[in-house]
Amino acid sequence: MARKEVIVESAINLTKYPNKTLEGFYLGHKIVTGRFKEQLIHEFKKEDGKKVQVYGFTSLNINLEQVDPGVYVWVTYIGKSMEKNKYGNQSHICKVEFDFEKRLDLPRADDEPEDPELDNDLPF
């Protein structure tokens, strides 16, 4: 595998954009460690090719579990729930819609080509 540099990109917080819809191809998620806990960051590719990363929250994470990477989605942050969760807080709610027929062909992780210049004789 070729050596790559880690590039830290910022993610947006959907809770700052109520009733606005983010649409694009869902590319998947990654786990990052924050100040207090691990958190998911979801990545989308808009039709213009621009990539957008979004901080996950419970409703978004659960809804996107049903969507395969490469599928076109519409994500709308609705607001906070009326009920309180077990910690006494209102939960953030979003609506996720998807179109399984509109998708990108993404390479699978195990389809990665081998680097012919890779020197396998290194001791580390």
Order of alpha helices (4+ residues) and beta strands (2+ residues): beta-beta-beta-alpha-beta-beta
